[in-house]
């Protein structure tokens, strides 16, 4: 079983979900805002993918932060604290398999490969 993590109103999430649905791929959707986010789960994401990859520094939420807050995010602990407080800071979608493997972002080719690998 696959689990997709993200925020339901995100355009990239919508594209990824549409792709999975169109290809008959079973998955669960976990909305950070509606379903919450536990520190242990975020730590696992960060340990696997790296906090730099996980932190969305290109989005509106990041740009709205003051310079002092952005400058203070220079290590995993600081990044995780910020992402827990503001889950919109997490790059999305994040697709996870039960075996712990993860794919960050949406690209049809990468999704196709990730899905085939699980079979």
Biotite code that builds the C-alpha atoms (Angstrom):
import biotite.structure as struc

atoms = struc.array([
    struc.Atom([0.000, 0.000, 0.000], chain_id="A", res_id=1, res_name="UNK", atom_name="CA", element="C"),
    struc.Atom([1.178, 3.461, -0.851], chain_id="A", res_id=2, res_name="UNK", atom_name="CA", element="C"),
    struc.Atom([0.578, 6.541, 1.247], chain_id="A", res_id=3, res_name="UNK", atom_name="CA", element="C"),
    struc.Atom([0.660, 10.014, -0.230], chain_id="A", res_id=4, res_name="UNK", atom_name="CA", element="C"),
    struc.Atom([1.393, 12.857, 2.180], chain_id="A", res_id=5, res_name="UNK", atom_name="CA", element="C"),
    struc.Atom([0.559, 16.447, 1.440], chain_id="A", res_id=6, res_name="UNK", atom_name="CA", element="C"),
    struc.Atom([-2.149, 19.096, 1.522], chain_id="A", res_id=7, res_name="UNK", atom_name="CA", element="C"),
    struc.Atom([-5.327, 18.375, -0.419], chain_id="A", res_id=8, res_name="UNK", atom_name="CA", element="C"),
    struc.Atom([-5.709, 21.787, -2.075], chain_id="A", res_id=9, res_name="UNK", atom_name="CA", element="C"),
    struc.Atom([-2.144, 21.770, -3.503], chain_id="A", res_id=10, res_name="UNK", atom_name="CA", element="C"),
    struc.Atom([-2.151, 21.733, -7.317], chain_id="A", res_id=11, res_name="UNK", atom_name="CA", element="C"),
    struc.Atom([0.740, 19.263, -7.488], chain_id="A", res_id=12, res_name="UNK", atom_name="CA", element="C"),
    struc.Atom([-1.078, 16.931, -5.089], chain_id="A", res_id=13, res_name="UNK", atom_name="CA", element="C"),
    struc.Atom([-4.133, 17.116, -7.334], chain_id="A", res_id=14, res_name="UNK", atom_name="CA", element="C"),
    struc.Atom([-2.038, 16.160, -10.379], chain_id="A", res_id=15, res_name="UNK", atom_name="CA", element="C"),
    struc.Atom([-0.370, 13.274, -8.539], chain_id="A", res_id=16, res_name="UNK", atom_name="CA", element="C"),
    struc.Atom([-3.682, 11.936, -7.202], chain_id="A", res_id=17, res_name="UNK", atom_name="CA", element="C"),
    struc.Atom([-5.232, 12.183, -10.660], chain_id="A", res_id=18, res_name="UNK", atom_name="CA", element="C"),
    struc.Atom([-2.292, 10.218, -12.084], chain_id="A", res_id=19, res_name="UNK", atom_name="CA", element="C"),
    struc.Atom([-2.588, 7.469, -9.444], chain_id="A", res_id=20, res_name="UNK", atom_name="CA", element="C"),
    struc.Atom([-6.365, 7.250, -9.873], chain_id="A", res_id=21, res_name="UNK", atom_name="CA", element="C"),
    struc.Atom([-6.103, 7.108, -13.681], chain_id="A", res_id=22, res_name="UNK", atom_name="CA", element="C"),
    struc.Atom([-3.578, 4.277, -13.404], chain_id="A", res_id=23, res_name="UNK", atom_name="CA", element="C"),
    struc.Atom([-5.612, 2.276, -10.905], chain_id="A", res_id=24, res_name="UNK", atom_name="CA", element="C"),
    struc.Atom([-3.013, 2.580, -8.149], chain_id="A", res_id=25, res_name="UNK", atom_name="CA", element="C"),
    struc.Atom([-4.358, 2.048, -4.622], chain_id="A", res_id=26, res_name="UNK", atom_name="CA", element="C"),
    struc.Atom([-3.122, 4.561, -2.084], chain_id="A", res_id=27, res_name="UNK", atom_name="CA", element="C"),
    struc.Atom([-4.080, 6.349, 1.105], chain_id="A", res_id=28, res_name="UNK", atom_name="CA", element="C"),
    struc.Atom([-3.955, 10.118, 1.304], chain_id="A", res_id=29, res_name="UNK", atom_name="CA", element="C"),
    struc.Atom([-2.694, 11.783, 4.472], chain_id="A", res_id=30, res_name="UNK", atom_name="CA", element="C"),
    struc.Atom([-3.443, 15.498, 4.643], chain_id="A", res_id=31, res_name="UNK", atom_name="CA", element="C"),
    struc.Atom([-1.006, 17.232, 6.993], chain_id="A", res_id=32, res_name="UNK", atom_name="CA", element="C"),
    struc.Atom([-3.586, 19.851, 7.916], chain_id="A", res_id=33, res_name="UNK", atom_name="CA", element="C"),
    struc.Atom([-6.584, 17.543, 8.441], chain_id="A", res_id=34, res_name="UNK", atom_name="CA", element="C"),
    struc.Atom([-4.777, 14.440, 9.729], chain_id="A", res_id=35, res_name="UNK", atom_name="CA", element="C"),
    struc.Atom([-1.867, 16.096, 11.524], chain_id="A", res_id=36, res_name="UNK", atom_name="CA", element="C"),
    struc.Atom([1.829, 15.334, 11.479], chain_id="A", res_id=37, res_name="UNK", atom_name="CA", element="C"),
    struc.Atom([3.757, 13.593, 14.223], chain_id="A", res_id=38, res_name="UNK", atom_name="CA", element="C"),
    struc.Atom([7.351, 14.561, 14.977], chain_id="A", res_id=39, res_name="UNK", atom_name="CA", element="C"),
    struc.Atom([8.542, 10.941, 14.635], chain_id="A", res_id=40, res_name="UNK", atom_name="CA", element="C"),
    struc.Atom([7.076, 10.642, 11.149], chain_id="A", res_id=41, res_name="UNK", atom_name="CA", element="C"),
    struc.Atom([8.634, 13.939, 10.055], chain_id="A", res_id=42, res_name="UNK", atom_name="CA", element="C"),
    struc.Atom([11.973, 12.823, 11.503], chain_id="A", res_id=43, res_name="UNK", atom_name="CA", element="C"),
    struc.Atom([11.754, 9.602, 9.474], chain_id="A", res_id=44, res_name="UNK", atom_name="CA", element="C"),
    struc.Atom([11.074, 11.621, 6.310], chain_id="A", res_id=45, res_name="UNK", atom_name="CA", element="C"),
    struc.Atom([13.986, 13.915, 7.096], chain_id="A", res_id=46, res_name="UNK", atom_name="CA", element="C"),
    struc.Atom([16.358, 11.050, 7.905], chain_id="A", res_id=47, res_name="UNK", atom_name="CA", element="C"),
    struc.Atom([15.501, 9.313, 4.628], chain_id="A", res_id=48, res_name="UNK", atom_name="CA", element="C"),
    struc.Atom([15.329, 12.267, 2.251], chain_id="A", res_id=49, res_name="UNK", atom_name="CA", element="C"),
    struc.Atom([17.377, 14.941, 4.014], chain_id="A", res_id=50, res_name="UNK", atom_name="CA", element="C"),
    struc.Atom([15.876, 18.054, 5.555], chain_id="A", res_id=51, res_name="UNK", atom_name="CA", element="C"),
    struc.Atom([17.140, 20.251, 2.724], chain_id="A", res_id=52, res_name="UNK", atom_name="CA", element="C"),
    struc.Atom([15.158, 18.247, 0.143], chain_id="A", res_id=53, res_name="UNK", atom_name="CA", element="C"),
    struc.Atom([12.069, 18.127, 2.344], chain_id="A", res_id=54, res_name="UNK", atom_name="CA", element="C"),
    struc.Atom([11.928, 21.848, 3.141], chain_id="A", res_id=55, res_name="UNK", atom_name="CA", element="C"),
    struc.Atom([10.067, 23.798, 0.463], chain_id="A", res_id=56, res_name="UNK", atom_name="CA", element="C"),
    struc.Atom([12.010, 27.050, 0.141], chain_id="A", res_id=57, res_name="UNK", atom_name="CA", element="C"),
    struc.Atom([10.323, 27.978, -3.154], chain_id="A", res_id=58, res_name="UNK", atom_name="CA", element="C"),
    struc.Atom([6.793, 28.317, -1.850], chain_id="A", res_id=59, res_name="UNK", atom_name="CA", element="C"),
    struc.Atom([4.760, 31.238, -0.618], chain_id="A", res_id=60, res_name="UNK", atom_name="CA", element="C"),
    struc.Atom([4.904, 30.105, 3.006], chain_id="A", res_id=61, res_name="UNK", atom_name="CA", element="C"),
    struc.Atom([8.716, 30.273, 3.001], chain_id="A", res_id=62, res_name="UNK", atom_name="CA", element="C"),
    struc.Atom([8.778, 33.641, 1.250], chain_id="A", res_id=63, res_name="UNK", atom_name="CA", element="C"),
    struc.Atom([6.401, 35.090, 3.854], chain_id="A", res_id=64, res_name="UNK", atom_name="CA", element="C"),
    struc.Atom([8.820, 34.255, 6.691], chain_id="A", res_id=65, res_name="UNK", atom_name="CA", element="C"),
    struc.Atom([11.005, 37.061, 7.993], chain_id="A", res_id=66, res_name="UNK", atom_name="CA", element="C"),
    struc.Atom([14.709, 36.910, 7.187], chain_id="A", res_id=67, res_name="UNK", atom_name="CA", element="C"),
    struc.Atom([15.709, 36.034, 10.764], chain_id="A", res_id=68, res_name="UNK", atom_name="CA", element="C"),
    struc.Atom([13.438, 32.974, 10.766], chain_id="A", res_id=69, res_name="UNK", atom_name="CA", element="C"),
    struc.Atom([14.702, 31.816, 7.366], chain_id="A", res_id=70, res_name="UNK", atom_name="CA", element="C"),
    struc.Atom([18.331, 32.295, 8.446], chain_id="A", res_id=71, res_name="UNK", atom_name="CA", element="C"),
    struc.Atom([17.755, 30.263, 11.611], chain_id="A", res_id=72, res_name="UNK", atom_name="CA", element="C"),
    struc.Atom([16.791, 27.201, 9.553], chain_id="A", res_id=73, res_name="UNK", atom_name="CA", element="C"),
    struc.Atom([20.297, 25.853, 9.069], chain_id="A", res_id=74, res_name="UNK", atom_name="CA", element="C"),
    struc.Atom([20.053, 22.322, 10.495], chain_id="A", res_id=75, res_name="UNK", atom_name="CA", element="C"),
    struc.Atom([17.682, 19.352, 10.653], chain_id="A", res_id=76, res_name="UNK", atom_name="CA", element="C"),
    struc.Atom([16.250, 20.175, 14.080], chain_id="A", res_id=77, res_name="UNK", atom_name="CA", element="C"),
    struc.Atom([15.389, 23.769, 13.133], chain_id="A", res_id=78, res_name="UNK", atom_name="CA", element="C"),
    struc.Atom([13.896, 22.679, 9.814], chain_id="A", res_id=79, res_name="UNK", atom_name="CA", element="C"),
    struc.Atom([11.796, 19.983, 11.460], chain_id="A", res_id=80, res_name="UNK", atom_name="CA", element="C"),
    struc.Atom([10.530, 22.408, 14.085], chain_id="A", res_id=81, res_name="UNK", atom_name="CA", element="C"),
    struc.Atom([9.446, 24.825, 11.349], chain_id="A", res_id=82, res_name="UNK", atom_name="CA", element="C"),
    struc.Atom([7.820, 22.072, 9.255], chain_id="A", res_id=83, res_name="UNK", atom_name="CA", element="C"),
    struc.Atom([5.893, 20.774, 12.274], chain_id="A", res_id=84, res_name="UNK", atom_name="CA", element="C"),
    struc.Atom([4.608, 24.256, 13.001], chain_id="A", res_id=85, res_name="UNK", atom_name="CA", element="C"),
    struc.Atom([3.809, 24.942, 9.332], chain_id="A", res_id=86, res_name="UNK", atom_name="CA", element="C"),
    struc.Atom([3.263, 21.733, 7.332], chain_id="A", res_id=87, res_name="UNK", atom_name="CA", element="C"),
    struc.Atom([2.847, 23.773, 4.136], chain_id="A", res_id=88, res_name="UNK", atom_name="CA", element="C"),
    struc.Atom([6.654, 24.117, 4.337], chain_id="A", res_id=89, res_name="UNK", atom_name="CA", element="C"),
    struc.Atom([7.042, 20.447, 3.391], chain_id="A", res_id=90, res_name="UNK", atom_name="CA", element="C"),
    struc.Atom([7.644, 19.723, -0.284], chain_id="A", res_id=91, res_name="UNK", atom_name="CA", element="C"),
    struc.Atom([4.869, 17.686, -1.750], chain_id="A", res_id=92, res_name="UNK", atom_name="CA", element="C"),
    struc.Atom([3.680, 15.232, -2.642], chain_id="A", res_id=93, res_name="UNK", atom_name="CA", element="C"),
    struc.Atom([5.576, 12.655, -0.656], chain_id="A", res_id=94, res_name="UNK", atom_name="CA", element="C"),
    struc.Atom([4.776, 9.112, -1.727], chain_id="A", res_id=95, res_name="UNK", atom_name="CA", element="C"),
    struc.Atom([5.755, 6.325, 0.688], chain_id="A", res_id=96, res_name="UNK", atom_name="CA", element="C"),
    struc.Atom([5.709, 2.561, 0.477], chain_id="A", res_id=97, res_name="UNK", atom_name="CA", element="C"),
    struc.Atom([5.145, 0.258, 3.441], chain_id="A", res_id=98, res_name="UNK", atom_name="CA", element="C"),
    struc.Atom([8.813, -0.794, 3.121], chain_id="A", res_id=99, res_name="UNK", atom_name="CA", element="C"),
    struc.Atom([9.905, 2.773, 3.940], chain_id="A", res_id=100, res_name="UNK", atom_name="CA", element="C"),
    struc.Atom([11.007, 3.847, 0.462], chain_id="A", res_id=101, res_name="UNK", atom_name="CA", element="C"),
    struc.Atom([9.943, 7.360, -0.499], chain_id="A", res_id=102, res_name="UNK", atom_name="CA", element="C"),
    struc.Atom([9.530, 9.543, -3.550], chain_id="A", res_id=103, res_name="UNK", atom_name="CA", element="C"),
    struc.Atom([9.349, 13.322, -3.172], chain_id="A", res_id=104, res_name="UNK", atom_name="CA", element="C"),
    struc.Atom([7.653, 15.544, -5.736], chain_id="A", res_id=105, res_name="UNK", atom_name="CA", element="C"),
    struc.Atom([5.588, 14.565, -8.745], chain_id="A", res_id=106, res_name="UNK", atom_name="CA", element="C"),
    struc.Atom([6.862, 13.449, -12.110], chain_id="A", res_id=107, res_name="UNK", atom_name="CA", element="C"),
    struc.Atom([4.951, 10.893, -14.192], chain_id="A", res_id=108, res_name="UNK", atom_name="CA", element="C"),
    struc.Atom([8.087, 8.994, -15.203], chain_id="A", res_id=109, res_name="UNK", atom_name="CA", element="C"),
    struc.Atom([9.358, 8.785, -11.615], chain_id="A", res_id=110, res_name="UNK", atom_name="CA", element="C"),
    struc.Atom([5.908, 7.745, -10.373], chain_id="A", res_id=111, res_name="UNK", atom_name="CA", element="C"),
    struc.Atom([5.678, 5.038, -13.023], chain_id="A", res_id=112, res_name="UNK", atom_name="CA", element="C"),
    struc.Atom([9.090, 3.640, -12.005], chain_id="A", res_id=113, res_name="UNK", atom_name="CA", element="C"),
    struc.Atom([8.280, 3.864, -8.278], chain_id="A", res_id=114, res_name="UNK", atom_name="CA", element="C"),
    struc.Atom([4.983, 2.027, -8.786], chain_id="A", res_id=115, res_name="UNK", atom_name="CA", element="C"),
    struc.Atom([6.577, -0.706, -10.929], chain_id="A", res_id=116, res_name="UNK", atom_name="CA", element="C"),
    struc.Atom([9.315, -1.219, -8.302], chain_id="A", res_id=117, res_name="UNK", atom_name="CA", element="C"),
    struc.Atom([6.668, -1.963, -5.665], chain_id="A", res_id=118, res_name="UNK", atom_name="CA", element="C"),
    struc.Atom([5.143, -4.794, -7.697], chain_id="A", res_id=119, res_name="UNK", atom_name="CA", element="C"),
])
